[in-house]
């Protein structure tokens, strides 16, 4: 039995994933340009970026829907 998420959660998850992916790719290219690629830094950058963007998006969506 699959877990069904509310549409607002799915939208927030997808959007947070896209934000995190694009910002992590930009960080990866910047680190590559300066010859200082550190995968641990990218992981520690991506984790809070995903969490913060998901929380902000979810709060904004719920405020928009329930307004």
PQR file of N, CA, C, O and H, with PARSE charges and radii, in Angstrom:
ATOM      1  N   UNK A   1       0.834  -1.166   0.000 -0.4000 1.5000
ATOM      2  CA  UNK A   1       0.000   0.000   0.000 -0.0000 2.0000
ATOM      3  C   UNK A   1       0.892   1.246   0.000  0.5500 1.7000
ATOM      4  O   UNK A   1       1.672   1.454   0.929 -0.5500 1.4000
ATOM      5  N   UNK A   2       0.779   2.033  -0.997 -0.4000 1.5000
ATOM      6  CA  UNK A   2       1.625   3.214  -1.147 -0.0000 2.0000
ATOM      7  C   UNK A   2       1.116   4.354  -0.281  0.5500 1.7000
ATOM      8  O   UNK A   2      -0.085   4.511  -0.060 -0.5500 1.4000
ATOM      9  H   UNK A   2       0.145   1.864  -1.752  0.4000 1.0000
ATOM     10  N   UNK A   3       2.058   5.138   0.197 -0.4000 1.5000
ATOM     11  CA  UNK A   3       1.704   6.302   1.004 -0.0000 2.0000
ATOM     12  C   UNK A   3       1.281   7.427   0.065  0.5500 1.7000
ATOM     13  O   UNK A   3       2.028   7.799  -0.840 -0.5500 1.4000
ATOM     14  H   UNK A   3       3.034   5.011   0.018  0.4000 1.0000
ATOM     15  N   UNK A   4       0.099   7.962   0.278 -0.4000 1.5000
ATOM     16  CA  UNK A   4      -0.404   9.063  -0.542 -0.0000 2.0000
ATOM     17  C   UNK A   4      -0.180  10.373   0.203  0.5500 1.7000
ATOM     18  O   UNK A   4      -0.720  10.571   1.292 -0.5500 1.4000
ATOM     19  H   UNK A   4      -0.508   7.660   1.014  0.4000 1.0000
ATOM     20  N   UNK A   5       0.599  11.249  -0.369 -0.4000 1.5000
ATOM     21  CA  UNK A   5       0.844  12.555   0.229 -0.0000 2.0000
ATOM     22  C   UNK A   5      -0.161  13.553  -0.309  0.5500 1.7000
ATOM     23  O   UNK A   5      -0.684  13.408  -1.414 -0.5500 1.4000
ATOM     24  H   UNK A   5       1.038  11.089  -1.253  0.4000 1.0000
ATOM     25  N   UNK A   6      -0.417  14.566   0.497 -0.4000 1.5000
ATOM     26  CA  UNK A   6      -1.265  15.638   0.004 -0.0000 2.0000
ATOM     27  C   UNK A   6      -0.559  16.303  -1.164  0.5500 1.7000
ATOM     28  O   UNK A   6       0.668  16.280  -1.255 -0.5500 1.4000
ATOM     29  H   UNK A   6       0.008  14.684   1.395  0.4000 1.0000
ATOM     30  N   UNK A   7      -1.338  16.892  -2.054 -0.4000 1.5000
ATOM     31  CA  UNK A   7      -0.755  17.519  -3.231 -0.0000 2.0000
ATOM     32  C   UNK A   7       0.184  18.651  -2.865  0.5500 1.7000
ATOM     33  O   UNK A   7       1.168  18.884  -3.567 -0.5500 1.4000
ATOM     34  H   UNK A   7      -2.335  16.910  -1.981  0.4000 1.0000
ATOM     35  N   UNK A   8      -0.097  19.358  -1.786 -0.4000 1.5000
ATOM     36  CA  UNK A   8       0.794  20.453  -1.394 -0.0000 2.0000
ATOM     37  C   UNK A   8       2.149  19.913  -0.948  0.5500 1.7000
ATOM     38  O   UNK A   8       3.179  20.534  -1.211 -0.5500 1.4000
ATOM     39  H   UNK A   8      -0.896  19.169  -1.215  0.4000 1.0000
ATOM     40  N   UNK A   9       2.157  18.764  -0.277 -0.4000 1.5000
ATOM     41  CA  UNK A   9       3.424  18.165   0.126 -0.0000 2.0000
ATOM     42  C   UNK A   9       4.207  17.681  -1.090  0.5500 1.7000
ATOM     43  O   UNK A   9       5.424  17.857  -1.160 -0.5500 1.4000
ATOM     44  H   UNK A   9       1.321  18.259  -0.063  0.4000 1.0000
ATOM     45  N   UNK A  10       3.517  17.079  -2.036 -0.4000 1.5000
ATOM     46  CA  UNK A  10       4.216  16.613  -3.245 -0.0000 2.0000
ATOM     47  C   UNK A  10       4.803  17.778  -4.011  0.5500 1.7000
ATOM     48  O   UNK A  10       5.931  17.702  -4.499 -0.5500 1.4000
ATOM     49  H   UNK A  10       2.529  16.937  -1.979  0.4000 1.0000
ATOM     50  N   UNK A  11       4.041  18.864  -4.121 -0.4000 1.5000
ATOM     51  CA  UNK A  11       4.551  20.039  -4.814 -0.0000 2.0000
ATOM     52  C   UNK A  11       5.755  20.613  -4.083  0.5500 1.7000
ATOM     53  O   UNK A  11       6.750  20.972  -4.712 -0.5500 1.4000
ATOM     54  H   UNK A  11       3.125  18.926  -3.725  0.4000 1.0000
ATOM     55  N   UNK A  12       5.672  20.700  -2.760 -0.4000 1.5000
ATOM     56  CA  UNK A  12       6.780  21.243  -1.974 -0.0000 2.0000
ATOM     57  C   UNK A  12       8.010  20.344  -2.064  0.5500 1.7000
ATOM     58  O   UNK A  12       9.133  20.841  -2.148 -0.5500 1.4000
ATOM     59  H   UNK A  12       4.863  20.408  -2.249  0.4000 1.0000
ATOM     60  N   UNK A  13       7.809  19.032  -2.046 -0.4000 1.5000
ATOM     61  CA  UNK A  13       8.941  18.105  -2.173 -0.0000 2.0000
ATOM     62  C   UNK A  13       9.612  18.229  -3.532  0.5500 1.7000
ATOM     63  O   UNK A  13      10.838  18.296  -3.622 -0.5500 1.4000
ATOM     64  H   UNK A  13       6.897  18.629  -1.977  0.4000 1.0000
ATOM     65  N   UNK A  14       8.817  18.260  -4.577 -0.4000 1.5000
ATOM     66  CA  UNK A  14       9.391  18.385  -5.925 -0.0000 2.0000
ATOM     67  C   UNK A  14      10.107  19.713  -6.100  0.5500 1.7000
ATOM     68  O   UNK A  14      11.203  19.760  -6.659 -0.5500 1.4000
ATOM     69  H   UNK A  14       7.821  18.206  -4.504  0.4000 1.0000
ATOM     70  N   UNK A  15       9.503  20.777  -5.633 -0.4000 1.5000
ATOM     71  CA  UNK A  15      10.120  22.096  -5.769 -0.0000 2.0000
ATOM     72  C   UNK A  15      11.394  22.196  -4.946  0.5500 1.7000
ATOM     73  O   UNK A  15      12.390  22.749  -5.412 -0.5500 1.4000
ATOM     74  H   UNK A  15       8.613  20.739  -5.179  0.4000 1.0000
ATOM     75  N   UNK A  16      11.374  21.667  -3.731 -0.4000 1.5000
ATOM     76  CA  UNK A  16      12.571  21.682  -2.894 -0.0000 2.0000
ATOM     77  C   UNK A  16      13.680  20.851  -3.526  0.5500 1.7000
ATOM     78  O   UNK A  16      14.852  21.224  -3.464 -0.5500 1.4000
ATOM     79  H   UNK A  16      10.564  21.217  -3.352  0.4000 1.0000
ATOM     80  N   UNK A  17      13.313  19.726  -4.132 -0.4000 1.5000
ATOM     81  CA  UNK A  17      14.312  18.907  -4.819 -0.0000 2.0000
ATOM     82  C   UNK A  17      14.929  19.659  -5.994  0.5500 1.7000
ATOM     83  O   UNK A  17      16.141  19.600  -6.199 -0.5500 1.4000
ATOM     84  H   UNK A  17      12.361  19.423  -4.182  0.4000 1.0000
ATOM     85  N   UNK A  18      14.107  20.362  -6.765 -0.4000 1.5000
ATOM     86  CA  UNK A  18      14.637  21.124  -7.898 -0.0000 2.0000
ATOM     87  C   UNK A  18      15.526  22.275  -7.430  0.5500 1.7000
ATOM     88  O   UNK A  18      16.572  22.531  -8.026 -0.5500 1.4000
ATOM     89  H   UNK A  18      13.122  20.410  -6.599  0.4000 1.0000
ATOM     90  N   UNK A  19      15.123  22.960  -6.384 -0.4000 1.5000
ATOM     91  CA  UNK A  19      15.941  24.046  -5.839 -0.0000 2.0000
ATOM     92  C   UNK A  19      17.274  23.509  -5.336  0.5500 1.7000
ATOM     93  O   UNK A  19      18.325  24.085  -5.617 -0.5500 1.4000
ATOM     94  H   UNK A  19      14.273  22.752  -5.899  0.4000 1.0000
ATOM     95  N   UNK A  20      17.233  22.409  -4.595 -0.4000 1.5000
ATOM     96  CA  UNK A  20      18.455  21.822  -4.052 -0.0000 2.0000
ATOM     97  C   UNK A  20      19.356  21.302  -5.161  0.5500 1.7000
ATOM     98  O   UNK A  20      20.572  21.493  -5.114 -0.5500 1.4000
ATOM     99  H   UNK A  20      16.380  21.941  -4.367  0.4000 1.0000
ATOM    100  N   UNK A  21      18.775  20.650  -6.154 -0.4000 1.5000
ATOM    101  CA  UNK A  21      19.578  20.116  -7.255 -0.0000 2.0000
ATOM    102  C   UNK A  21      20.275  21.230  -8.021  0.5500 1.7000
ATOM    103  O   UNK A  21      21.473  21.146  -8.293 -0.5500 1.4000
ATOM    104  H   UNK A  21      17.787  20.494  -6.193  0.4000 1.0000
ATOM    105  N   UNK A  22      19.539  22.256  -8.364 -0.4000 1.5000
ATOM    106  CA  UNK A  22      20.140  23.332  -9.154 -0.0000 2.0000
ATOM    107  C   UNK A  22      21.199  24.086  -8.361  0.5500 1.7000
ATOM    108  O   UNK A  22      22.251  24.419  -8.906 -0.5500 1.4000
ATOM    109  H   UNK A  22      18.566  22.324  -8.143  0.4000 1.0000
ATOM    110  N   UNK A  23      20.945  24.361  -7.093 -0.4000 1.5000
ATOM    111  CA  UNK A  23      21.950  25.078  -6.310 -0.0000 2.0000
ATOM    112  C   UNK A  23      23.171  24.198  -6.033  0.5500 1.7000
ATOM    113  O   UNK A  23      24.289  24.709  -5.971 -0.5500 1.4000
ATOM    114  H   UNK A  23      20.090  24.091  -6.650  0.4000 1.0000
ATOM    115  N   UNK A  24      22.980  22.892  -5.865 -0.4000 1.5000
ATOM    116  CA  UNK A  24      24.118  21.994  -5.659 -0.0000 2.0000
ATOM    117  C   UNK A  24      24.957  21.854  -6.927  0.5500 1.7000
ATOM    118  O   UNK A  24      26.183  21.758  -6.856 -0.5500 1.4000
ATOM    119  H   UNK A  24      22.072  22.477  -5.916  0.4000 1.0000
ATOM    120  N   UNK A  25      24.309  21.844  -8.066 -0.4000 1.5000
ATOM    121  CA  UNK A  25      25.050  21.785  -9.328 -0.0000 2.0000
ATOM    122  C   UNK A  25      25.861  23.056  -9.532  0.5500 1.7000
ATOM    123  O   UNK A  25      27.002  22.998  -9.989 -0.5500 1.4000
ATOM    124  H   UNK A  25      23.313  21.922  -8.123  0.4000 1.0000
ATOM    125  N   UNK A  26      25.286  24.192  -9.201 -0.4000 1.5000
ATOM    126  CA  UNK A  26      26.031  25.456  -9.300 -0.0000 2.0000
ATOM    127  C   UNK A  26      27.228  25.428  -8.351  0.5500 1.7000
ATOM    128  O   UNK A  26      28.327  25.832  -8.731 -0.5500 1.4000
ATOM    129  H   UNK A  26      24.359  24.239  -8.829  0.4000 1.0000
ATOM    130  N   UNK A  27      27.026  24.955  -7.121 -0.4000 1.5000
ATOM    131  CA  UNK A  27      28.130  24.842  -6.169 -0.0000 2.0000
ATOM    132  C   UNK A  27      29.199  23.888  -6.687  0.5500 1.7000
ATOM    133  O   UNK A  27      30.392  24.163  -6.555 -0.5500 1.4000
ATOM    134  H   UNK A  27      26.133  24.626  -6.812  0.4000 1.0000
ATOM    135  N   UNK A  28      28.780  22.763  -7.278 -0.4000 1.5000
ATOM    136  CA  UNK A  28      29.732  21.796  -7.821 -0.0000 2.0000
ATOM    137  C   UNK A  28      30.575  22.418  -8.925  0.5500 1.7000
ATOM    138  O   UNK A  28      31.789  22.216  -8.962 -0.5500 1.4000
ATOM    139  H   UNK A  28      27.812  22.539  -7.385  0.4000 1.0000
ATOM    140  N   UNK A  29      29.951  23.171  -9.824 -0.4000 1.5000
ATOM    141  CA  UNK A  29      30.712  23.826 -10.888 -0.0000 2.0000
ATOM    142  C   UNK A  29      31.663  24.889 -10.342  0.5500 1.7000
ATOM    143  O   UNK A  29      32.779  25.036 -10.842 -0.5500 1.4000
ATOM    144  H   UNK A  29      28.965  23.336  -9.794  0.4000 1.0000
ATOM    145  N   UNK A  30      31.234  25.625  -9.326 -0.4000 1.5000
ATOM    146  CA  UNK A  30      32.128  26.610  -8.715 -0.0000 2.0000
ATOM    147  C   UNK A  30      33.331  25.943  -8.053  0.5500 1.7000
ATOM    148  O   UNK A  30      34.463  26.407  -8.189 -0.5500 1.4000
ATOM    149  H   UNK A  30      30.328  25.505  -8.920  0.4000 1.0000
ATOM    150  N   UNK A  31      33.072  24.846  -7.335 -0.4000 1.5000
ATOM    151  CA  UNK A  31      34.175  24.124  -6.712 -0.0000 2.0000
ATOM    152  C   UNK A  31      35.087  23.502  -7.756  0.5500 1.7000
ATOM    153  O   UNK A  31      36.304  23.460  -7.573 -0.5500 1.4000
ATOM    154  H   UNK A  31      32.152  24.469  -7.225  0.4000 1.0000
ATOM    155  N   UNK A  32      34.514  23.023  -8.837 -0.4000 1.5000
ATOM    156  CA  UNK A  32      35.322  22.451  -9.914 -0.0000 2.0000
ATOM    157  C   UNK A  32      36.189  23.521 -10.569  0.5500 1.7000
ATOM    158  O   UNK A  32      37.339  23.259 -10.924 -0.5500 1.4000
ATOM    159  H   UNK A  32      33.525  23.057  -8.985  0.4000 1.0000
ATOM    160  N   UNK A  33      35.648  24.718 -10.730 -0.4000 1.5000
ATOM    161  CA  UNK A  33      36.391  25.815 -11.342 -0.0000 2.0000
ATOM    162  C   UNK A  33      37.611  26.184 -10.497  0.5500 1.7000
ATOM    163  O   UNK A  33      38.672  26.503 -11.033 -0.5500 1.4000
ATOM    164  H   UNK A  33      34.715  24.931 -10.442  0.4000 1.0000
ATOM    165  N   UNK A  34      37.453  26.138  -9.189 -0.4000 1.5000
ATOM    166  CA  UNK A  34      38.558  26.478  -8.294 -0.0000 2.0000
ATOM    167  C   UNK A  34      39.365  25.250  -7.860  0.5500 1.7000
ATOM    168  O   UNK A  34      40.198  25.342  -6.958 -0.5500 1.4000
ATOM    169  H   UNK A  34      36.591  25.879  -8.753  0.4000 1.0000
ATOM    170  N   UNK A  35      39.123  24.113  -8.493 -0.4000 1.5000
ATOM    171  CA  UNK A  35      39.844  22.855  -8.214 -0.0000 2.0000
ATOM    172  C   UNK A  35      39.781  22.474  -6.735  0.5500 1.7000
ATOM    173  O   UNK A  35      40.790  22.082  -6.149 -0.5500 1.4000
ATOM    174  H   UNK A  35      38.447  24.038  -9.226  0.4000 1.0000
ATOM    175  N   UNK A  36      38.624  22.589  -6.150 -0.4000 1.5000
ATOM    176  CA  UNK A  36      38.466  22.280  -4.728 -0.0000 2.0000
ATOM    177  C   UNK A  36      37.203  21.473  -4.482  0.5500 1.7000
ATOM    178  O   UNK A  36      36.450  21.769  -3.555 -0.5500 1.4000
ATOM    179  H   UNK A  36      37.805  22.908  -6.626  0.4000 1.0000
ATOM    180  N   UNK A  37      36.965  20.458  -5.302 -0.4000 1.5000
ATOM    181  CA  UNK A  37      35.740  19.666  -5.147 -0.0000 2.0000
ATOM    182  C   UNK A  37      35.808  18.885  -3.835  0.5500 1.7000
ATOM    183  O   UNK A  37      36.745  18.126  -3.588 -0.5500 1.4000
ATOM    184  H   UNK A  37      37.577  20.218  -6.055  0.4000 1.0000
ATOM    185  N   UNK A  38      34.797  19.092  -3.011 -0.4000 1.5000
ATOM    186  CA  UNK A  38      34.682  18.407  -1.728 -0.0000 2.0000
ATOM    187  C   UNK A  38      33.245  17.898  -1.628  0.5500 1.7000
ATOM    188  O   UNK A  38      32.314  18.682  -1.442 -0.5500 1.4000
ATOM    189  H   UNK A  38      34.036  19.709  -3.212  0.4000 1.0000
ATOM    190  N   UNK A  39      33.072  16.594  -1.753 -0.4000 1.5000
ATOM    191  CA  UNK A  39      31.733  16.007  -1.778 -0.0000 2.0000
ATOM    192  C   UNK A  39      31.033  16.156  -0.441  0.5500 1.7000
ATOM    193  O   UNK A  39      29.809  16.285  -0.386 -0.5500 1.4000
ATOM    194  H   UNK A  39      33.828  15.958  -1.904  0.4000 1.0000
ATOM    195  N   UNK A  40      31.798  16.140   0.631 -0.4000 1.5000
ATOM    196  CA  UNK A  40      31.194  16.304   1.944 -0.0000 2.0000
ATOM    197  C   UNK A  40      30.592  17.699   2.089  0.5500 1.7000
ATOM    198  O   UNK A  40      29.527  17.857   2.687 -0.5500 1.4000
ATOM    199  H   UNK A  40      32.792  16.036   0.586  0.4000 1.0000
ATOM    200  N   UNK A  41      31.256  18.694   1.554 -0.4000 1.5000
ATOM    201  CA  UNK A  41      30.729  20.056   1.569 -0.0000 2.0000
ATOM    202  C   UNK A  41      29.429  20.145   0.780  0.5500 1.7000
ATOM    203  O   UNK A  41      28.490  20.819   1.202 -0.5500 1.4000
ATOM    204  H   UNK A  41      32.120  18.566   1.069  0.4000 1.0000
ATOM    205  N   UNK A  42      29.373  19.480  -0.343 -0.4000 1.5000
ATOM    206  CA  UNK A  42      28.162  19.502  -1.166 -0.0000 2.0000
ATOM    207  C   UNK A  42      26.998  18.835  -0.433  0.5500 1.7000
ATOM    208  O   UNK A  42      25.869  19.321  -0.490 -0.5500 1.4000
ATOM    209  H   UNK A  42      30.136  18.932  -0.686  0.4000 1.0000
ATOM    210  N   UNK A  43      27.270  17.727   0.254 -0.4000 1.5000
ATOM    211  CA  UNK A  43      26.210  17.045   1.018 -0.0000 2.0000
ATOM    212  C   UNK A  43      25.739  17.918   2.171  0.5500 1.7000
ATOM    213  O   UNK A  43      24.538  18.029   2.418 -0.5500 1.4000
ATOM    214  H   UNK A  43      28.188  17.332   0.300  0.4000 1.0000
ATOM    215  N   UNK A  44      26.688  18.544   2.885 -0.4000 1.5000
ATOM    216  CA  UNK A  44      26.311  19.408   4.003 -0.0000 2.0000
ATOM    217  C   UNK A  44      25.648  20.696   3.533  0.5500 1.7000
ATOM    218  O   UNK A  44      24.951  21.346   4.312 -0.5500 1.4000
ATOM    219  H   UNK A  44      27.664  18.454   2.684  0.4000 1.0000
ATOM    220  N   UNK A  45      25.847  21.069   2.302 -0.4000 1.5000
ATOM    221  CA  UNK A  45      25.150  22.216   1.723 -0.0000 2.0000
ATOM    222  C   UNK A  45      23.743  21.816   1.271  0.5500 1.7000
ATOM    223  O   UNK A  45      22.788  22.566   1.470 -0.5500 1.4000
ATOM    224  H   UNK A  45      26.413  20.542   1.669  0.4000 1.0000
ATOM    225  N   UNK A  46      23.619  20.640   0.668 -0.4000 1.5000
ATOM    226  CA  UNK A  46      22.345  20.217   0.090 -0.0000 2.0000
ATOM    227  C   UNK A  46      21.302  19.866   1.150  0.5500 1.7000
ATOM    228  O   UNK A  46      20.114  20.129   0.962 -0.5500 1.4000
ATOM    229  H   UNK A  46      24.395  20.030   0.507  0.4000 1.0000
ATOM    230  N   UNK A  47      21.734  19.281   2.249 -0.4000 1.5000
ATOM    231  CA  UNK A  47      20.775  18.843   3.271 -0.0000 2.0000
ATOM    232  C   UNK A  47      20.000  20.006   3.891  0.5500 1.7000
ATOM    233  O   UNK A  47      18.769  19.970   3.892 -0.5500 1.4000
ATOM    234  H   UNK A  47      22.699  19.068   2.403  0.4000 1.0000
ATOM    235  N   UNK A  48      20.669  21.037   4.417 -0.4000 1.5000
ATOM    236  CA  UNK A  48      19.867  22.150   4.963 -0.0000 2.0000
ATOM    237  C   UNK A  48      19.147  22.950   3.885  0.5500 1.7000
ATOM    238  O   UNK A  48      18.086  23.520   4.139 -0.5500 1.4000
ATOM    239  H   UNK A  48      21.669  21.066   4.416  0.4000 1.0000
ATOM    240  N   UNK A  49      19.718  22.995   2.685 -0.4000 1.5000
ATOM    241  CA  UNK A  49      19.039  23.695   1.597 -0.0000 2.0000
ATOM    242  C   UNK A  49      17.705  23.031   1.295  0.5500 1.7000
ATOM    243  O   UNK A  49      16.695  23.711   1.115 -0.5500 1.4000
ATOM    244  H   UNK A  49      20.580  22.532   2.479  0.4000 1.0000
ATOM    245  N   UNK A  50      17.700  21.707   1.239 -0.4000 1.5000
ATOM    246  CA  UNK A  50      16.463  20.979   0.981 -0.0000 2.0000
ATOM    247  C   UNK A  50      15.461  21.195   2.113  0.5500 1.7000
ATOM    248  O   UNK A  50      14.286  21.466   1.866 -0.5500 1.4000
ATOM    249  H   UNK A  50      18.521  21.154   1.384  0.4000 1.0000
ATOM    250  N   UNK A  51      15.927  21.074   3.345 -0.4000 1.5000
ATOM    251  CA  UNK A  51      15.027  21.209   4.492 -0.0000 2.0000
ATOM    252  C   UNK A  51      14.423  22.609   4.565  0.5500 1.7000
ATOM    253  O   UNK A  51      13.217  22.758   4.761 -0.5500 1.4000
ATOM    254  H   UNK A  51      16.881  20.854   3.546  0.4000 1.0000
ATOM    255  N   UNK A  52      15.250  23.621   4.411 -0.4000 1.5000
ATOM    256  CA  UNK A  52      14.756  24.997   4.504 -0.0000 2.0000
ATOM    257  C   UNK A  52      13.803  25.310   3.363  0.5500 1.7000
ATOM    258  O   UNK A  52      12.751  25.911   3.582 -0.5500 1.4000
ATOM    259  H   UNK A  52      16.229  23.500   4.252  0.4000 1.0000
ATOM    260  N   UNK A  53      14.161  24.906   2.140 -0.4000 1.5000
ATOM    261  CA  UNK A  53      13.278  25.212   1.011 -0.0000 2.0000
ATOM    262  C   UNK A  53      11.958  24.449   1.123  0.5500 1.7000
ATOM    263  O   UNK A  53      10.913  24.988   0.759 -0.5500 1.4000
ATOM    264  H   UNK A  53      15.016  24.417   1.963  0.4000 1.0000
ATOM    265  N   UNK A  54      11.980  23.210   1.618 -0.4000 1.5000
ATOM    266  CA  UNK A  54      10.735  22.461   1.793 -0.0000 2.0000
ATOM    267  C   UNK A  54       9.839  23.130   2.829  0.5500 1.7000
ATOM    268  O   UNK A  54       8.639  23.288   2.606 -0.5500 1.4000
ATOM    269  H   UNK A  54      12.829  22.772   1.914  0.4000 1.0000
ATOM    270  N   UNK A  55      10.416  23.519   3.950 -0.4000 1.5000
ATOM    271  CA  UNK A  55       9.621  24.137   5.015 -0.0000 2.0000
ATOM    272  C   UNK A  55       9.026  25.463   4.554  0.5500 1.7000
ATOM    273  O   UNK A  55       7.843  25.725   4.773 -0.5500 1.4000
ATOM    274  H   UNK A  55      11.391  23.390   4.131  0.4000 1.0000
ATOM    275  N   UNK A  56       9.836  26.291   3.922 -0.4000 1.5000
ATOM    276  CA  UNK A  56       9.342  27.588   3.451 -0.0000 2.0000
ATOM    277  C   UNK A  56       8.252  27.403   2.400  0.5500 1.7000
ATOM    278  O   UNK A  56       7.221  28.073   2.452 -0.5500 1.4000
ATOM    279  H   UNK A  56      10.797  26.078   3.744  0.4000 1.0000
ATOM    280  N   UNK A  57       8.473  26.506   1.452 -0.4000 1.5000
ATOM    281  CA  UNK A  57       7.458  26.267   0.417 -0.0000 2.0000
ATOM    282  C   UNK A  57       6.162  25.737   1.011  0.5500 1.7000
ATOM    283  O   UNK A  57       5.079  26.181   0.632 -0.5500 1.4000
ATOM    284  H   UNK A  57       9.311  25.962   1.410  0.4000 1.0000
ATOM    285  N   UNK A  58       6.263  24.798   1.932 -0.4000 1.5000
ATOM    286  CA  UNK A  58       5.055  24.211   2.514 -0.0000 2.0000
ATOM    287  C   UNK A  58       4.266  25.251   3.305  0.5500 1.7000
ATOM    288  O   UNK A  58       3.038  25.290   3.220 -0.5500 1.4000
ATOM    289  H   UNK A  58       7.143  24.437   2.240  0.4000 1.0000
ATOM    290  N   UNK A  59       4.945  26.076   4.058 -0.4000 1.5000
ATOM    291  CA  UNK A  59       4.256  27.124   4.819 -0.0000 2.0000
ATOM    292  C   UNK A  59       3.581  28.107   3.869  0.5500 1.7000
ATOM    293  O   UNK A  59       2.430  28.488   4.083 -0.5500 1.4000
ATOM    294  H   UNK A  59       5.942  26.043   4.127  0.4000 1.0000
ATOM    295  N   UNK A  60       4.287  28.516   2.828 -0.4000 1.5000
ATOM    296  CA  UNK A  60       3.715  29.472   1.871 -0.0000 2.0000
ATOM    297  C   UNK A  60       2.517  28.863   1.126  0.5500 1.7000
ATOM    298  O   UNK A  60       1.528  29.557   0.888 -0.5500 1.4000
ATOM    299  H   UNK A  60       5.222  28.207   2.654  0.4000 1.0000
ATOM    300  N   UNK A  61       2.591  27.598   0.762 -0.4000 1.5000
ATOM    301  CA  UNK A  61       1.478  26.944   0.060 -0.0000 2.0000
ATOM    302  C   UNK A  61       0.255  26.854   0.970  0.5500 1.7000
ATOM    303  O   UNK A  61      -0.859  27.174   0.555 -0.5500 1.4000
ATOM    304  H   UNK A  61       3.394  27.034   0.956  0.4000 1.0000
ATOM    305  N   UNK A  62       0.468  26.416   2.215 -0.4000 1.5000
ATOM    306  CA  UNK A  62      -0.661  26.301   3.136 -0.0000 2.0000
ATOM    307  C   UNK A  62      -1.294  27.659   3.421  0.5500 1.7000
ATOM    308  O   UNK A  62      -2.517  27.766   3.511 -0.5500 1.4000
ATOM    309  H   UNK A  62       1.372  26.157   2.552  0.4000 1.0000
ATOM    310  N   UNK A  63      -0.471  28.694   3.563 -0.4000 1.5000
ATOM    311  CA  UNK A  63      -1.026  30.025   3.778 -0.0000 2.0000
ATOM    312  C   UNK A  63      -1.821  30.489   2.563  0.5500 1.7000
ATOM    313  O   UNK A  63      -2.860  31.134   2.706 -0.5500 1.4000
ATOM    314  H   UNK A  63       0.523  28.607   3.490  0.4000 1.0000
ATOM    315  N   UNK A  64      -1.343  30.169   1.391 -0.4000 1.5000
ATOM    316  CA  UNK A  64      -2.055  30.560   0.167 -0.0000 2.0000
ATOM    317  C   UNK A  64      -3.370  29.801   0.030  0.5500 1.7000
ATOM    318  O   UNK A  64      -4.389  30.387  -0.335 -0.5500 1.4000
ATOM    319  H   UNK A  64      -0.499  29.645   1.274  0.4000 1.0000
ATOM    320  N   UNK A  65      -3.354  28.518   0.317 -0.4000 1.5000
ATOM    321  CA  UNK A  65      -4.579  27.699   0.175 -0.0000 2.0000
ATOM    322  C   UNK A  65      -5.631  28.103   1.192  0.5500 1.7000
ATOM    323  O   UNK A  65      -6.806  28.247   0.854 -0.5500 1.4000
ATOM    324  H   UNK A  65      -2.527  28.042   0.614  0.4000 1.0000
ATOM    325  N   UNK A  66      -5.211  28.287   2.440 -0.4000 1.5000
ATOM    326  CA  UNK A  66      -6.189  28.535   3.509 -0.0000 2.0000
ATOM    327  C   UNK A  66      -6.564  30.002   3.666  0.5500 1.7000
ATOM    328  O   UNK A  66      -7.379  30.341   4.524 -0.5500 1.4000
ATOM    329  H   UNK A  66      -4.257  28.170   2.715  0.4000 1.0000
ATOM    330  N   UNK A  67      -5.981  30.877   2.851 -0.4000 1.5000
ATOM    331  CA  UNK A  67      -6.322  32.289   2.928 -0.0000 2.0000
ATOM    332  C   UNK A  67      -7.625  32.551   2.234  0.5500 1.7000
ATOM    333  O   UNK A  67      -8.083  33.693   2.192 -0.5500 1.4000
ATOM    334  H   UNK A  67      -5.318  30.601   2.155  0.4000 1.0000
TER
END
